[in-house]
Amino acid sequence: PLKELIERHAGGVRGGWDNLLAIIPGGSSVPLIPKKICEDVLMDFDALVAVQSGLGTAAVI
């Protein structure tokens, strides 16, 4: 899941996961994903399309 990618491999959210509001999973060209969805969604094309977002450049912001 995207949460695991952020928490385990990217050093986590500054101040803890509760401070997160949303993530832009594919750079500035794709819609935000709210925190609730980030907890379970996979960082792949089909999973992100299913939550009305996208992979774009795969630059997580």
Residue frames as a rotation matrix with the C-alpha (Angstrom) as fourth column:
PRO 1
0.556 0.831 0.000 0.00
0.831 -0.556 0.000 0.00
0.000 0.000 -1.000 0.00
LEU 2
0.316 -0.387 0.866 0.96
0.294 -0.828 -0.477 3.63
0.902 0.405 -0.148 -0.52
LYS 3
0.858 0.014 0.513 1.09
-0.455 -0.440 0.774 4.18
0.236 -0.898 -0.371 3.25
GLU 4
0.774 -0.603 0.192 3.75
0.375 0.682 0.627 1.48
-0.509 -0.414 0.755 3.59
LEU 5
0.342 -0.647 0.681 5.77
0.832 -0.129 -0.540 3.01
0.438 0.751 0.494 0.75
ILE 6
0.412 -0.119 0.903 5.78
-0.148 -0.987 -0.063 6.37
0.899 -0.108 -0.424 2.53
GLU 7
0.852 0.009 0.523 6.26
-0.521 -0.068 0.851 5.12
0.043 -0.998 -0.053 6.09
ARG 8
0.765 -0.536 0.356 8.83
0.292 0.782 0.550 2.39
-0.574 -0.317 0.755 5.47
HIS 9
0.218 -0.706 0.673 10.78
0.966 0.257 -0.044 3.52
-0.142 0.660 0.738 2.42
ALA 10
0.104 -0.133 0.986 10.47
0.526 -0.834 -0.168 7.33
0.844 0.536 -0.017 2.38
GLY 11
-0.819 -0.572 -0.049 10.96
0.320 -0.385 -0.865 8.18
0.476 -0.724 0.499 6.05
GLY 12
-0.270 0.814 -0.514 7.29
0.956 0.164 -0.243 8.75
-0.114 -0.557 -0.823 6.89
VAL 13
0.367 0.526 0.767 5.20
0.511 -0.803 0.306 11.88
0.777 0.279 -0.564 7.28
ARG 14
-0.719 -0.632 0.290 6.76
0.154 -0.552 -0.820 14.70
0.678 -0.544 0.494 9.30
GLY 15
-0.625 0.459 0.631 4.96
-0.775 -0.461 -0.432 14.76
0.093 -0.759 0.644 12.65
GLY 16
-0.724 0.313 0.615 3.30
-0.034 0.874 -0.486 11.38
-0.689 -0.373 -0.622 12.04
TRP 17
-0.822 0.414 0.391 0.68
0.553 0.412 0.724 9.87
0.139 0.811 -0.568 9.76
ASP 18
0.055 0.914 -0.402 -2.12
0.927 -0.197 -0.320 11.84
-0.371 -0.355 -0.858 11.47
ASN 19
-0.183 -0.191 -0.964 -0.69
0.015 -0.981 0.191 15.08
-0.983 0.020 0.182 10.01
LEU 20
-0.946 -0.201 0.255 -1.25
0.229 0.145 0.963 13.86
-0.231 0.969 -0.091 6.45
LEU 21
-0.178 0.909 -0.376 -4.21
-0.499 -0.413 -0.762 15.32
-0.848 0.052 0.527 4.56
ALA 22
0.899 0.427 0.099 -3.68
-0.112 0.442 -0.890 13.91
-0.423 0.789 0.445 1.05
ILE 23
-0.195 -0.951 0.239 -1.05
0.131 0.217 0.967 12.70
-0.972 0.220 0.082 -1.40
ILE 24
0.588 0.210 -0.782 -0.45
-0.737 -0.260 -0.624 13.55
-0.334 0.943 0.002 -5.05
PRO 25
0.502 -0.371 0.781 0.68
0.024 0.909 0.416 10.14
-0.864 -0.190 0.466 -6.36
GLY 26
0.308 -0.355 0.883 1.81
0.899 0.413 -0.147 11.08
-0.313 0.839 0.446 -9.85
GLY 27
-0.794 -0.599 0.106 3.04
0.605 -0.758 0.245 14.64
-0.066 0.258 0.964 -9.80
SER 28
-0.729 0.453 -0.513 1.02
-0.137 -0.831 -0.539 17.79
-0.670 -0.323 0.668 -10.33
SER 29
-0.738 0.426 -0.523 -0.98
-0.620 -0.123 0.775 16.39
0.266 0.897 0.354 -13.26
VAL 30
-0.462 0.575 -0.676 -3.11
0.312 0.818 0.483 13.95
0.830 0.012 -0.557 -11.22
PRO 31
0.386 0.728 0.566 -5.83
-0.343 -0.456 0.821 14.40
0.856 -0.512 0.074 -8.55
LEU 32
-0.467 -0.478 0.744 -5.10
-0.836 -0.034 -0.548 14.21
0.287 -0.878 -0.384 -4.82
ILE 33
-0.053 0.429 -0.902 -5.77
0.209 0.888 0.410 11.03
0.976 -0.167 -0.137 -2.87
PRO 34
0.471 0.284 0.835 -7.19
-0.693 -0.466 0.550 11.59
0.546 -0.838 -0.023 0.64
LYS 35
-0.453 -0.728 0.515 -5.34
-0.885 0.294 -0.362 10.02
0.112 -0.620 -0.777 3.59
LYS 36
0.163 0.606 0.779 -8.06
-0.664 0.651 -0.368 7.40
-0.730 -0.457 0.509 4.16
ILE 37
0.958 0.195 -0.209 -7.55
-0.283 0.543 -0.791 5.96
-0.041 0.817 0.575 0.67
CYS 38
0.248 -0.956 -0.156 -3.73
-0.775 -0.099 -0.625 6.12
0.582 0.276 -0.765 0.94
GLU 39
-0.035 -0.254 0.967 -3.81
-0.897 0.434 0.082 3.60
-0.440 -0.864 -0.243 3.76
ASP 40
0.227 0.256 0.939 -4.87
-0.051 0.967 -0.251 0.78
-0.972 0.009 0.233 1.41
VAL 41
0.937 0.229 -0.265 -4.32
-0.255 -0.072 -0.964 1.80
-0.239 0.971 -0.009 -2.24
LEU 42
0.345 -0.833 0.432 -1.45
0.706 0.533 0.465 0.24
-0.618 0.145 0.773 -4.17
MET 43
0.130 -0.414 -0.901 1.03
-0.422 -0.845 0.328 2.40
-0.897 0.337 -0.285 -6.07
ASP 44
-0.729 -0.319 0.605 0.19
0.411 0.502 0.761 0.98
-0.547 0.804 -0.235 -9.51
PHE 45
-0.964 0.263 -0.043 -1.69
-0.198 -0.599 0.776 2.19
0.179 0.756 0.630 -12.57
ASP 46
-0.389 0.878 -0.277 -4.94
0.266 0.395 0.879 0.23
0.882 0.269 -0.388 -12.14
ALA 47
-0.161 0.306 -0.938 -5.29
0.984 0.124 -0.128 0.82
0.077 -0.944 -0.321 -8.39
LEU 48
-0.741 -0.171 -0.649 -4.81
0.323 -0.939 -0.120 4.59
-0.589 -0.299 0.751 -8.75
VAL 49
-0.859 0.512 -0.021 -7.26
-0.221 -0.334 0.916 4.81
0.463 0.791 0.400 -11.67
ALA 50
-0.278 0.778 -0.564 -9.81
0.657 0.582 0.479 2.95
0.701 -0.237 -0.673 -9.51
VAL 51
-0.006 0.242 -0.970 -9.63
0.916 -0.389 -0.102 5.77
-0.402 -0.889 -0.219 -6.92
GLN 52
0.822 0.437 0.366 -9.98
0.568 -0.682 -0.461 8.48
0.048 0.586 -0.809 -9.61
SER 53
0.545 -0.738 -0.399 -6.30
-0.426 -0.653 0.626 9.44
-0.723 -0.171 -0.670 -9.62
GLY 54
0.961 -0.226 -0.158 -3.36
-0.047 0.429 -0.902 8.24
0.272 0.874 0.402 -11.65
LEU 55
0.552 -0.826 -0.116 0.28
0.753 0.434 0.495 7.28
-0.358 -0.360 0.861 -11.75
GLY 56
0.979 -0.151 -0.138 1.43
-0.192 -0.909 -0.369 10.16
-0.070 0.388 -0.919 -13.96
THR 57
0.320 -0.940 -0.116 5.20
-0.549 -0.084 -0.831 10.55
0.772 0.330 -0.543 -13.52
ALA 58
0.542 0.004 -0.840 5.07
0.511 0.792 0.334 8.50
0.666 -0.611 0.428 -10.28
ALA 59
-0.637 -0.695 0.335 6.50
0.179 -0.555 -0.812 11.45
0.750 -0.457 0.478 -8.34
VAL 60
0.187 0.721 -0.667 4.81
0.872 0.191 0.451 11.25
0.452 -0.666 -0.593 -4.92
ILE 61
-0.589 -0.287 0.756 4.19
0.003 -0.936 -0.353 14.71
0.808 -0.206 0.552 -3.43
